[in-house]
Amino acid sequence: MKGCQRNNYLNSTPMEFSVTKSNGSLVPPSGPTPSTVLDLSRIDRVPVLRCNARTLHVFEAMGAPGAAISRIREALSKALVPYYPLAGRLTQLNPLELQVECSAQGVWFVEASATCTLQSVGYFDDITSIPFDNLLPHHPPENQGIDPLVLMQVTEFEGDGFVMGLTFCHTICDGLGAAQFLNAIGELARGVQHLKVSPVWQRDFLRQPQTVSLPPPPSMVLPDYELEQVNIDIPLDHINRMKQNFAGHCSSFEIVAAILWKNRTQAIGVGSDGRMMKLVFFANCRQLVDPPLPQGFYGNCFFPVTISASSDALAQLPTIEVVRMIQEAKARLPREFADWVSNEEGGKKEDPFAPPLGYTTLFISEWGRLGFNQVDYGTGPPLHVVPVQGSSIIPAAIVGSLPRPSKGIRLMTWCVQKHHIQPLLHAVTIQL
């Protein structure tokens, strides 16, 4: 496999161990915060962001039993003073007036303990068999009427580490913003008195459209593809060799995205039928705003970049040409973003934030630069960060980092049905 390693998805069963959870409680800000209502940005209000993003963060032990839970809980409470909107609740008067009521009600926090060591479960390196429900926070009971923007669970294992399970309302933060908040908690947990980066709300950076006249989306029921997870690990030295093969004129993300898109097209058997294939990735636009958004902004500011090609053309293109297609799409980003911003009706007739869904559209995200891998609560950065599959019907992939201490890329995918996994793995690993 030319230096690549693939994680076995076959016969993967959830790891068996017991987790005891507390009932959960709200962690409010540790000090007084403004009582106000804040507007959200035009991007925050995009309907597809009305969802929760979920992740697991695996860390080495912090000290005596209970130390990780108490230290993180205390630091969370302190962080919610400058990040006070995250302790509030969403409120909506109409589709154009989604706001945050800064009520200081707090973040939902669950304490938990596991009946095994992290070492005994391989530090969750095999993410295809993780019992996510055990490690992610449960929601408050519906009869309590609590709908927090952030939910957190800290699960301590027997002596050698802990896992933070995080559920974040995507309407409030993008990946960069969520990582910024976690880094702030980490600084406070380590005893830092003043945060390195002060949070900036500034959700008025784009003019809100006055009217919305987009046609309603067509009603369609997507089949449940039952997409299977499979991961491909690429060591750092192999990534460097790939860059040299392409004369060093491309990024790791561009290479991996091109290889996956091209070979997935062939693997699912549409390489010669002329069907239109789409690749969608998400670009940070903080520097494209006029003036650029300041360091510390933690809202949503990204734009989906969409590339289309016929399946037969894509199958025949050399990988370097697919890389160039991705680079050309990146070069078009400033113009496309500016066009969307200047349109009073919220964009083109085809909403860029709602690209066509289906088995012929692949979504891919880069996580290596978000900042999750730098979070430190006092025992060093995480061993690794695990994204949780958002949907079984949307083909997706994440370009992340290999678990420490290894260096390289872990390509995590939920992009094919079970009978297409072996053709995909065969094609991708040969090329990588």
N, C-alpha and C positions, 0 to 999 in steps of 0.2 A: 504493500500500500504506500510505498515511497515515503515513509516517514510519518504517515498519519496513523492514528489509532481511532477506532470507532467504539463507542460504548455499546454494549450488547443490549438491545431492546427486547429480545426474545426471552420468554420465560421469566421476565422481570416481575416479581411480586412485591407488594408492599412489605417493608421491613417490619418485623413483629416486635413491638415493645409497647409498654404501657406509659401513657402520659396522664398525669393528674393535673387538672386545670382548676383555677379559682373561678368563682362566678363572674369575675370581672367587675371593674369599677371605673369611674371617671377620674382622670387626673387633670385638675384645673391648673391654670397658671399660678405660679408661686407668689406672685405679687399683683398689684392692681394693674388693670389694662383698660384701654378705652372701650367704652360701651357705645358702639356706633354700627351703622350699616354701610358696607363697602360694595361698590359696583365691581363687577367682574369684567374682564376684557372681552373683546369680540371673539378672540380665539377660545378663551375659557368657555364661552357660551355655545361653542359648536356642539350640536346634539350628540355626536359620536363620543364625546368625552364624558358624557353622563354615565360613567362606569367606574369600577374600582380596579386599580392595579394592585397585584399581590406579588410579594417577593419573600424569600427566605434568605437570611444572612447568618452564616455559620462562623462562630468565633471560638478561639481558645479560652480556657478557663480564666476567670477573673480573681478567684480567691476562695474564701470559705463559702459553704453553701448559702445561697441567698444573696451573696454580694452583688452579682450581676443584676439581679432583679431590683434590689434596693437602690443601687447606684444609678441605673438607667432610669428608673422611675423618678428619682429626685432630679436628675439632669433634664428629663423630659419636662417636668413641671417648670423648671427654670427657663428652658428654651421657649416655652409657650408664652413667656412675657414679651419678648421681641416678636415672636411669631404668633401673636395673639389671634389673628384671623383663623388659624388652624384649630383653635379651641372653640370656634363658633359653629354655626349651622347654616346650610343653604336655605334661601327663601326665594320664592318665585311668584311674582305678581302676574306676569304674562311671558310669552316666549322671548321677548326682548329685554326683560328686566330680571335676570338672574343675579342675585346678590348674596353677600355673606353677612349674616347677623352676628356681630361680634359679642357673643353672650357670655364668654368665658366658662361655658359649661364643661369643656375639657375634652380630652382624648380618651378613648376606651382602652383600658389596659388590663391584660389577662396575665396572671402569674401561673407558671406551670413547671412541673418537674418530671423527668423521664426516669425509667427504671433500668437504664443501661448507660454505658459510656458512649461518647461520640466515636471513639476508636472502634467499638464493637459494631457500629453500623457504617464503618468506613468513612466517617465524617461526611456522609451523604454525597460522596463522590459520584455514585451511581444514582443520578437524579431521577431516572425513570422508575425507580421503585420507592420513592419517598412517600410516606403517608402524610400528605399535605394537610389533611383535616386535623391531624393531631398537633401540628405545629403552627397553624394559622389561627388567629383570634376568631372566636365566634362572635356574632353580632349580639347586641343587647336584646333581651326579650322584647317582642313587639309591643306588649302591653305597657312597657315602660316609656314608650314614645321617644326613645333616644335614637338619633340618627347622626352619629359622629362623622366627621370628615376624615379622621385618622383612627385606625384600630391597630393595636400593637400587642403581641404576645412574646414574652421572654420565657423560653423553656430551658431550664438548667439540667444538664446531664451529669452523671455521677463522677464529678471530680475533674473532668477534662474539657469542659466547654459549655457553650450555650448557643441557642439558635433564636434569633429574633424573627418572628413572623410579622409581616407588615401588610396592612391593607390601606390604600391611599385613594381618596376621591380624586380622579384624574381631572375633574373640573377645576381644582384648586392649584395643582402643580403638574408640571411635566416631569420627566425623569431627572433633568438637571436640578429642578427646584426641590424635588423630594430628597435627592442626595444632599443638597445644600442643608436642608433641615436636619437630616441625620448626622451630618458632619458637625453641625452646631451642638446637637445633643452630645456627640462624642467629645467635643472640646470641653463642655461643661462637666461631663463625667470625669474628665482628667484634671479638673480643678482650674481651668482657664477662667480668668476673671472677665476678659473682654473678648467677644467673638472676633475671629479673624475677618469674617465677612458679615456686615450688618444687613439684615433682610430689608428688601425694598419692595413695596406693594406695586405701585405705579401701573395699575391696570387700565389707564387711560391712554396708552401709547398708540392705539389705533382708534380712528373715528368710528363710532357705532353706526351701522346702517339704519336709516330712518324707516325704510320699508323692506319687506321681504316678499318678493313676488316670484320666487323660484317655484317651478312646478313641483307638485308633490311627488315623492319617489314612487316608482312603479311598485305595485304590490306583488311580491313574489315570495315564495317559500323556498328557502335554500335547503337542499337535502343535508342530512346529518352525515358528513363524510366519515365520521369516526376517525379523524386524523390521528396517526400514531406518532409518538415522540421518538426521535432518534438523534443521537449526538455524535459529532465528529470532532476529535481533538487534533489540533495542528500545532506541533512544537514551534517555538520561536525560531530556531535555526532553519526550519523548513519554510517558514514564512519569509525569512530573509532571502532564501534561495529563489522563491517564487518571484519576489520583487526584482531580483537580479535578472531573472529570465525575461521580465518585462522592462528591462533597462532602467528600473528604479523609478519609473514615471507614474506610479500609482500607489494607492494606499492598500493596506491589508484588507480593509473593508471592501474596497472596489474589486479586488481579486476574488475574495470569497463569495461576494454577492454575484459576480459574473459567472463563476463556476457553478454555483448552486442553481441559479436561474436557468442557465443553458442546459445543464444535465437533468434538472427536474423536468424540463419540457420533454426531453427524450424519454425519461423514465416513465412518465405517465401516459406514453403512447400517443402523443399528439404532434410528434416531430415532423410529420409530413402531410397533415391535413389542412394546412393553411389557417388554422384557428388563430385568433389574436390573443397573444399572451401579454400580461402586464406584470411589471415589477414596480412595487411602491416602497419607497423608503422615506424617512422623515428627517428633515434638515433643520438644525437650529437656526433661527432667524434673528437672534438678539442683535447682531451687528448690522442687519439690513433695515432696522427701524431708524427713522430720522427724527431726532438724533438717536444713536445706538443706546440700547437699554444699559443701565449701569450694572456693575458687578453687584450682586446681591439680589437681583430680581429673581423671584422664584415662582412666577406664574407660567402659564403655557405660552410659548413663543416658538413654534415650529411650523413647518409647512410640508405637506406630502408631495414628494416628487414622484411622478408617474412616467414610466417608460413603456412603450408598446412596440411589439414586433410580431410578425406572423411566425407561427410555430416552425414552419419549414425553413424560413430564413434564419431564425434563431439557432436551429439545430445545425445549420451549415456554417455559421459564422465561427471563425477562430476566436478563442477566448479573449485575446487582446482586443478584438473589435467590439466585443460585448463590454469590456472594460471601458473602451472609448465612448460607448453609448451612455454609460453611467456618468462618465466625466462630462460629456456634453450636456446631460440633463442637469448636473450640478451647475454648470456654467449658465444655464437658462434660469436658474432659481431666482436671482435678483429681479429679473424682468417679470417672471410669473408671479412672484410674491407682490411686487409693486402693482401689477394689474389687478390682483385680487383685492389689495388694500384700497385702490382708487375706485373700485366699483361700489357704488352706494347700495346696491342690492345684495351685497355680500359675496360677490364673485360671479363666475361664469354660470351659464345655464347648467353645466355639469359641475356640480359642487366638488372642488378638489379634495375636500375633507370627507367626501363620501364616494370614493372610487367604486367601480363595479365589483361586487363580491361574486365569488365562484371559484371553482377549482382551477381556472386559468389565470387567477390573480394571486401573486405571491407577495406578501408583506415581509419586509426585512428591516430589522432595527440594529443599530450599533450601541452596545452598552458599555464598551470599554472606557469611554471618555466621560461618562455621566458623573462619576465621583463616588459611586457606591463602594468601590474597591479601596477607597482611601479612608473610610470611616473607622475611627479608633476610639473605643470606649475605655481604653486603658491597658489592653493586652495586645495591641497591634491591630493591623487591618484584618478584614475577614479572610478566612481560609477560602471561601468562595461565596458567590451570590447566585441564588437560584430564582429565575423568573418562573411564575406559575402560568400554565396555559390559560389563556383567556377564553377561547372558544374552540369547540371541536369542529366547526364548520368554516373557519377562516384560515387558509394556509399561511403559516407564519414561520419566521426564523429569527433568531437573535444571535448576533455575533458578540460573544462575551469573552471572558478571560478564563484560562485554565485555573483550577484550584491551586493555591499556594502549596509548596514553593515552586511548582512548575511554572514556566513562562511560555505563553503562546495563546492560541485562540481555541475556545470551545464553541463550535457552531451547534446551537440547540435548535432543533426544528420540529415543528408540528405541521408538516406541509404535504404529506402524502398518506394515502390509505395503506392499509397493511400489505396488500398485494403489490404495491409499488415500492416498498422499502428496499428490498434487495436490489432491484434495478437501479435505484437511486444511489445506494451505497456503493455498488460496483462502479458506476460511472464516475461519481464524485471522487472516491478514494483513488481510483486509477489516475485521474487528472491531477489531484493534489499531490 
